Amino acid sequence: MVLIHLCWLQLRPESELHRICAVATGSKSRRAAMTEHEPSDRIAWQATDGNVLLRLAGYAKTNPVVANSLGYFYFQTSYALYPRRLYAAPADQVINDGQDIMRIGFSPDPQWLQAHDVRSVLIFGKDNPGEETPRLEILQTRDGRAGRQTNNSGGN
């Protein structure tokens, strides 16, 4: 029964196995599989120094429909940023999915950000109509100079 369930998990259209097969075979779904990683890769490139804080905005704070895409986006962006870190919770909290991130609602103070070398904030969710999400904002450096703020870094 367990083996059947594991096979079913891999045969679903949204499974990682389907993404790998789409890329390997050059099928029409290859572009769709590759573009899912594009926002995370772009964010990792734009956040050149330091760690990144994930902050939820607008609908992403409470909408349970967002939880799946938020979880996938969090883990994919964490991999893209490595060895830098994407913080979405304090160290004593475990994140297994997007619902955990929504439940925790992490909002550290400036001293915590400085102690953990957080130099960018990744905002997931829309506060204003027409605003693209996710959006990366560069924080001020430690010596007080303002860092450059990037515009939109891609949609999800």
N, C-alpha and C positions, 0 to 999 in steps of 0.2 A: 504494500500500500504506500509506503514511504517513497519507494522508487518511482511509482506512478505519479505521485504528487510532485516530486522533483523534476520529472520529465515534463509534466504539464507546465511548471513554472518557467522552464526554458523554451517551451514552444509558443508561449504567448507572444503576440506581435510586438509588445513593448519591452521584451526581455533583452538582456545584453547579448545573448547568443544571436538574436535576429539582427542586431546592429552590426555585430562582427561579420556575419554572413553577408549582409548588404554591402559592407565596405569591401570585403574580399571578392565578391562576385561582380562588383561594379554595377549592381542593379539600379533601377530607377529610385529606389528608396535610399541609395547611398548618400545622395545630397541631404536628404532629411536627417539621416543618421549623423552626418558630419556637422550640420548646422546646429544641432543640439548642444554641442560642445563649444561652439564659437563664442557665445557670451562669456563663458568662464575663462576661456583662453585670452580673450581681449581684456578682461578685468585683470587677470594675472600680469599681463604685459603692462597695463597702465599703472598698476600699483607696484612700481619698481622697487621701492624700499620699504622695509618694515612690514609689520603684520596688519591685518585688516579686521575691522569690527563689522559684523552683520547686524544691521538695524532694520526692523520691520516698520513699515509705514502704511497708513490707510487701511485698505481692505486686508492686507496680509497679516494684520494683527489678530483678526477674529474670524476670518472666513475659512471654514474647515475644508472647502474645496481646494484651497491654495496649498494645503499641507503636503500633498504628494509632490507637486512641482517644487515647493520650497525645499523639501528634503533632498530631492534629486539635485537641485541647484546647489545646495549647501555642500554636499559631498563632492560633486564634480568640481566646484570652485576650490574646495580644500585641496583636491589633488592637483589642480592647475597651479595653485599658489606655492605648493611645496618647494622648498623647505620653510617658507614663511607660513604663518598660521592664519586661519579665518576663525575668529572668536564669535560665538553665538551664545555662550553660556559660561558661567564660572567653572573653574577646574573641577569642582566637586559634583557637577551635574553631568549626567550622561545624555547624549543625543543619539537617538536611534532613528528618528524620522522628523519630518516637518512639524508634526504636532508637538513634539518635545520643545522645539525652538519657540513655537507660538506660546506654549504653556509657561515657559521660563521667562520670556519677555525681558531679556538681559539689557540693562542700561547702566553701564559702569560710569564712574566719575572720572574726571580728567587725570587724577593721580594714578588710577588703575591703568588708564590708557598709556600714560607715560611709562609706568613701571613694566608694561608688557610690550613696549615698542610698537604701539598701534599708530600708524601714520595715515591710514585711510579708513573711511567709513563706506561700506557698501549698503546702499539703501534698496531694500526689496519691497516693492509695493508702490502704489500711487497715492500721493496726497492731493494732487491737482489733476484735473482733466487734461488729457493730451500729453501728460508727462510720461516719458519712457522709463521702463523699469527692466532690469536693475540699473542703478546709477551709482557711480563711484565719486566720492568727494575726498579730496586730499586735505588732511588736517594741517594746522600750522606746525612748523618745526619747533624743536625745543628752544632754539635761540630767539623765537618770536617772529621770525620771518614767515610770511604767509606762503604756503605752498600753492602750486597751481591747481586750480580746480578743473577737473575734466568735465566735459559735457556728458552726454549720454554715452554709456558704454555698451549698450546693446539691450535687446529685449529678451524676454524669456518665452 
